[in-house]
Amino acid sequence: MKMNDAKVAELWEQSKNDAEGMRLGYTTQQHYFAALVRADEREACAKVCDEVDKESQSQWPKRLATMIRARGST
């Protein structure tokens, strides 16, 4: 899945919030931006699992989505 230019620009603008980045422990805007991109990609992957879960009889898609989202808190 490819992130579009508008989303990259949105995350770059969000990363310019130095106070928030510092509060979260990032020392540079680039580090904060990278973290935002990773979080966005994790959520995109989890949403794919959510969609598969709607059509699946298995418990795995929902469990995978939960595990992917949990990676954001580690």
Chimera marker file (.cmm) of the C-alpha trace (Angstrom):
<marker_set name="trace">
<marker id="1" x="0.000" y="0.000" z="0.000" r="1" g="1" b="0" radius="0.5"/>
<marker id="2" x="1.505" y="3.317" z="-1.063" r="1" g="1" b="0" radius="0.5"/>
<marker id="3" x="1.009" y="6.470" z="0.968" r="1" g="1" b="0" radius="0.5"/>
<marker id="4" x="-0.189" y="9.301" z="-1.261" r="1" g="1" b="0" radius="0.5"/>
<marker id="5" x="1.492" y="12.713" z="-1.470" r="1" g="1" b="0" radius="0.5"/>
<marker id="6" x="-1.360" y="14.446" z="0.342" r="1" g="1" b="0" radius="0.5"/>
<marker id="7" x="-0.992" y="12.091" z="3.313" r="1" g="1" b="0" radius="0.5"/>
<marker id="8" x="2.792" y="12.626" z="3.398" r="1" g="1" b="0" radius="0.5"/>
<marker id="9" x="2.245" y="16.391" z="3.352" r="1" g="1" b="0" radius="0.5"/>
<marker id="10" x="-0.355" y="16.101" z="6.131" r="1" g="1" b="0" radius="0.5"/>
<marker id="11" x="2.008" y="14.094" z="8.340" r="1" g="1" b="0" radius="0.5"/>
<marker id="12" x="4.889" y="16.505" z="7.594" r="1" g="1" b="0" radius="0.5"/>
<marker id="13" x="2.729" y="19.440" z="8.686" r="1" g="1" b="0" radius="0.5"/>
<marker id="14" x="1.712" y="17.562" z="11.821" r="1" g="1" b="0" radius="0.5"/>
<marker id="15" x="5.371" y="16.870" z="12.608" r="1" g="1" b="0" radius="0.5"/>
<marker id="16" x="6.056" y="20.610" z="12.664" r="1" g="1" b="0" radius="0.5"/>
<marker id="17" x="4.337" y="20.797" z="16.056" r="1" g="1" b="0" radius="0.5"/>
<marker id="18" x="7.603" y="20.952" z="18.021" r="1" g="1" b="0" radius="0.5"/>
<marker id="19" x="5.878" y="21.111" z="21.396" r="1" g="1" b="0" radius="0.5"/>
<marker id="20" x="3.964" y="17.880" z="20.741" r="1" g="1" b="0" radius="0.5"/>
<marker id="21" x="7.008" y="16.143" z="19.290" r="1" g="1" b="0" radius="0.5"/>
<marker id="22" x="9.124" y="17.093" z="22.283" r="1" g="1" b="0" radius="0.5"/>
<marker id="23" x="6.361" y="16.073" z="24.693" r="1" g="1" b="0" radius="0.5"/>
<marker id="24" x="6.389" y="12.642" z="23.063" r="1" g="1" b="0" radius="0.5"/>
<marker id="25" x="10.180" y="12.441" z="23.376" r="1" g="1" b="0" radius="0.5"/>
<marker id="26" x="11.315" y="13.113" z="19.819" r="1" g="1" b="0" radius="0.5"/>
<marker id="27" x="14.430" y="15.247" z="19.500" r="1" g="1" b="0" radius="0.5"/>
<marker id="28" x="13.960" y="16.333" z="15.901" r="1" g="1" b="0" radius="0.5"/>
<marker id="29" x="11.112" y="16.994" z="13.532" r="1" g="1" b="0" radius="0.5"/>
<marker id="30" x="12.410" y="14.202" z="11.295" r="1" g="1" b="0" radius="0.5"/>
<marker id="31" x="12.159" y="11.662" z="14.123" r="1" g="1" b="0" radius="0.5"/>
<marker id="32" x="8.624" y="12.791" z="14.921" r="1" g="1" b="0" radius="0.5"/>
<marker id="33" x="7.683" y="12.624" z="11.227" r="1" g="1" b="0" radius="0.5"/>
<marker id="34" x="9.084" y="9.087" z="10.954" r="1" g="1" b="0" radius="0.5"/>
<marker id="35" x="7.055" y="8.024" z="13.994" r="1" g="1" b="0" radius="0.5"/>
<marker id="36" x="3.896" y="9.511" z="12.486" r="1" g="1" b="0" radius="0.5"/>
<marker id="37" x="4.507" y="7.647" z="9.223" r="1" g="1" b="0" radius="0.5"/>
<marker id="38" x="5.038" y="4.359" z="11.076" r="1" g="1" b="0" radius="0.5"/>
<marker id="39" x="1.842" y="4.893" z="13.074" r="1" g="1" b="0" radius="0.5"/>
<marker id="40" x="-0.107" y="5.665" z="9.902" r="1" g="1" b="0" radius="0.5"/>
<marker id="41" x="1.238" y="2.545" z="8.175" r="1" g="1" b="0" radius="0.5"/>
<marker id="42" x="0.394" y="0.367" z="11.195" r="1" g="1" b="0" radius="0.5"/>
<marker id="43" x="-3.159" y="1.666" z="11.189" r="1" g="1" b="0" radius="0.5"/>
<marker id="44" x="-3.481" y="1.072" z="7.436" r="1" g="1" b="0" radius="0.5"/>
<marker id="45" x="-2.391" y="-2.550" z="7.933" r="1" g="1" b="0" radius="0.5"/>
<marker id="46" x="-4.788" y="-3.006" z="10.837" r="1" g="1" b="0" radius="0.5"/>
<marker id="47" x="-7.648" y="-1.643" z="8.732" r="1" g="1" b="0" radius="0.5"/>
<marker id="48" x="-6.915" y="-4.252" z="6.055" r="1" g="1" b="0" radius="0.5"/>
<marker id="49" x="-7.229" y="-6.916" z="8.757" r="1" g="1" b="0" radius="0.5"/>
<marker id="50" x="-10.504" y="-5.325" z="9.882" r="1" g="1" b="0" radius="0.5"/>
<marker id="51" x="-11.867" y="-5.600" z="6.341" r="1" g="1" b="0" radius="0.5"/>
<marker id="52" x="-10.785" y="-9.235" z="6.023" r="1" g="1" b="0" radius="0.5"/>
<marker id="53" x="-12.374" y="-9.931" z="9.410" r="1" g="1" b="0" radius="0.5"/>
<marker id="54" x="-15.766" y="-8.872" z="8.063" r="1" g="1" b="0" radius="0.5"/>
<marker id="55" x="-15.628" y="-11.699" z="5.507" r="1" g="1" b="0" radius="0.5"/>
<marker id="56" x="-13.777" y="-14.300" z="7.535" r="1" g="1" b="0" radius="0.5"/>
<marker id="57" x="-14.890" y="-17.120" z="9.768" r="1" g="1" b="0" radius="0.5"/>
<marker id="58" x="-11.469" y="-17.100" z="11.426" r="1" g="1" b="0" radius="0.5"/>
<marker id="59" x="-10.480" y="-15.262" z="14.587" r="1" g="1" b="0" radius="0.5"/>
<marker id="60" x="-7.087" y="-14.363" z="13.130" r="1" g="1" b="0" radius="0.5"/>
<marker id="61" x="-7.832" y="-11.138" z="11.230" r="1" g="1" b="0" radius="0.5"/>
<marker id="62" x="-9.233" y="-9.483" z="14.350" r="1" g="1" b="0" radius="0.5"/>
<marker id="63" x="-6.366" y="-10.771" z="16.487" r="1" g="1" b="0" radius="0.5"/>
<marker id="64" x="-3.811" y="-9.561" z="13.944" r="1" g="1" b="0" radius="0.5"/>
<marker id="65" x="-5.390" y="-6.097" z="13.835" r="1" g="1" b="0" radius="0.5"/>
<marker id="66" x="-5.201" y="-5.923" z="17.618" r="1" g="1" b="0" radius="0.5"/>
<marker id="67" x="-1.551" y="-7.008" z="17.619" r="1" g="1" b="0" radius="0.5"/>
<marker id="68" x="-0.633" y="-4.483" z="14.907" r="1" g="1" b="0" radius="0.5"/>
<marker id="69" x="-2.282" y="-1.639" z="16.804" r="1" g="1" b="0" radius="0.5"/>
<marker id="70" x="-0.568" y="-2.704" z="20.039" r="1" g="1" b="0" radius="0.5"/>
<marker id="71" x="2.818" y="-2.183" z="18.387" r="1" g="1" b="0" radius="0.5"/>
<marker id="72" x="2.159" y="1.535" z="18.563" r="1" g="1" b="0" radius="0.5"/>
<marker id="73" x="2.335" y="1.468" z="22.322" r="1" g="1" b="0" radius="0.5"/>
<marker id="74" x="5.706" y="-0.273" z="22.504" r="1" g="1" b="0" radius="0.5"/>
<link id1="1" id2="2" r="1" g="1" b="0" radius="0.2"/>
<link id1="2" id2="3" r="1" g="1" b="0" radius="0.2"/>
<link id1="3" id2="4" r="1" g="1" b="0" radius="0.2"/>
<link id1="4" id2="5" r="1" g="1" b="0" radius="0.2"/>
<link id1="5" id2="6" r="1" g="1" b="0" radius="0.2"/>
<link id1="6" id2="7" r="1" g="1" b="0" radius="0.2"/>
<link id1="7" id2="8" r="1" g="1" b="0" radius="0.2"/>
<link id1="8" id2="9" r="1" g="1" b="0" radius="0.2"/>
<link id1="9" id2="10" r="1" g="1" b="0" radius="0.2"/>
<link id1="10" id2="11" r="1" g="1" b="0" radius="0.2"/>
<link id1="11" id2="12" r="1" g="1" b="0" radius="0.2"/>
<link id1="12" id2="13" r="1" g="1" b="0" radius="0.2"/>
<link id1="13" id2="14" r="1" g="1" b="0" radius="0.2"/>
<link id1="14" id2="15" r="1" g="1" b="0" radius="0.2"/>
<link id1="15" id2="16" r="1" g="1" b="0" radius="0.2"/>
<link id1="16" id2="17" r="1" g="1" b="0" radius="0.2"/>
<link id1="17" id2="18" r="1" g="1" b="0" radius="0.2"/>
<link id1="18" id2="19" r="1" g="1" b="0" radius="0.2"/>
<link id1="19" id2="20" r="1" g="1" b="0" radius="0.2"/>
<link id1="20" id2="21" r="1" g="1" b="0" radius="0.2"/>
<link id1="21" id2="22" r="1" g="1" b="0" radius="0.2"/>
<link id1="22" id2="23" r="1" g="1" b="0" radius="0.2"/>
<link id1="23" id2="24" r="1" g="1" b="0" radius="0.2"/>
<link id1="24" id2="25" r="1" g="1" b="0" radius="0.2"/>
<link id1="25" id2="26" r="1" g="1" b="0" radius="0.2"/>
<link id1="26" id2="27" r="1" g="1" b="0" radius="0.2"/>
<link id1="27" id2="28" r="1" g="1" b="0" radius="0.2"/>
<link id1="28" id2="29" r="1" g="1" b="0" radius="0.2"/>
<link id1="29" id2="30" r="1" g="1" b="0" radius="0.2"/>
<link id1="30" id2="31" r="1" g="1" b="0" radius="0.2"/>
<link id1="31" id2="32" r="1" g="1" b="0" radius="0.2"/>
<link id1="32" id2="33" r="1" g="1" b="0" radius="0.2"/>
<link id1="33" id2="34" r="1" g="1" b="0" radius="0.2"/>
<link id1="34" id2="35" r="1" g="1" b="0" radius="0.2"/>
<link id1="35" id2="36" r="1" g="1" b="0" radius="0.2"/>
<link id1="36" id2="37" r="1" g="1" b="0" radius="0.2"/>
<link id1="37" id2="38" r="1" g="1" b="0" radius="0.2"/>
<link id1="38" id2="39" r="1" g="1" b="0" radius="0.2"/>
<link id1="39" id2="40" r="1" g="1" b="0" radius="0.2"/>
<link id1="40" id2="41" r="1" g="1" b="0" radius="0.2"/>
<link id1="41" id2="42" r="1" g="1" b="0" radius="0.2"/>
<link id1="42" id2="43" r="1" g="1" b="0" radius="0.2"/>
<link id1="43" id2="44" r="1" g="1" b="0" radius="0.2"/>
<link id1="44" id2="45" r="1" g="1" b="0" radius="0.2"/>
<link id1="45" id2="46" r="1" g="1" b="0" radius="0.2"/>
<link id1="46" id2="47" r="1" g="1" b="0" radius="0.2"/>
<link id1="47" id2="48" r="1" g="1" b="0" radius="0.2"/>
<link id1="48" id2="49" r="1" g="1" b="0" radius="0.2"/>
<link id1="49" id2="50" r="1" g="1" b="0" radius="0.2"/>
<link id1="50" id2="51" r="1" g="1" b="0" radius="0.2"/>
<link id1="51" id2="52" r="1" g="1" b="0" radius="0.2"/>
<link id1="52" id2="53" r="1" g="1" b="0" radius="0.2"/>
<link id1="53" id2="54" r="1" g="1" b="0" radius="0.2"/>
<link id1="54" id2="55" r="1" g="1" b="0" radius="0.2"/>
<link id1="55" id2="56" r="1" g="1" b="0" radius="0.2"/>
<link id1="56" id2="57" r="1" g="1" b="0" radius="0.2"/>
<link id1="57" id2="58" r="1" g="1" b="0" radius="0.2"/>
<link id1="58" id2="59" r="1" g="1" b="0" radius="0.2"/>
<link id1="59" id2="60" r="1" g="1" b="0" radius="0.2"/>
<link id1="60" id2="61" r="1" g="1" b="0" radius="0.2"/>
<link id1="61" id2="62" r="1" g="1" b="0" radius="0.2"/>
<link id1="62" id2="63" r="1" g="1" b="0" radius="0.2"/>
<link id1="63" id2="64" r="1" g="1" b="0" radius="0.2"/>
<link id1="64" id2="65" r="1" g="1" b="0" radius="0.2"/>
<link id1="65" id2="66" r="1" g="1" b="0" radius="0.2"/>
<link id1="66" id2="67" r="1" g="1" b="0" radius="0.2"/>
<link id1="67" id2="68" r="1" g="1" b="0" radius="0.2"/>
<link id1="68" id2="69" r="1" g="1" b="0" radius="0.2"/>
<link id1="69" id2="70" r="1" g="1" b="0" radius="0.2"/>
<link id1="70" id2="71" r="1" g="1" b="0" radius="0.2"/>
<link id1="71" id2="72" r="1" g="1" b="0" radius="0.2"/>
<link id1="72" id2="73" r="1" g="1" b="0" radius="0.2"/>
<link id1="73" id2="74" r="1" g="1" b="0" radius="0.2"/>
</marker_set>
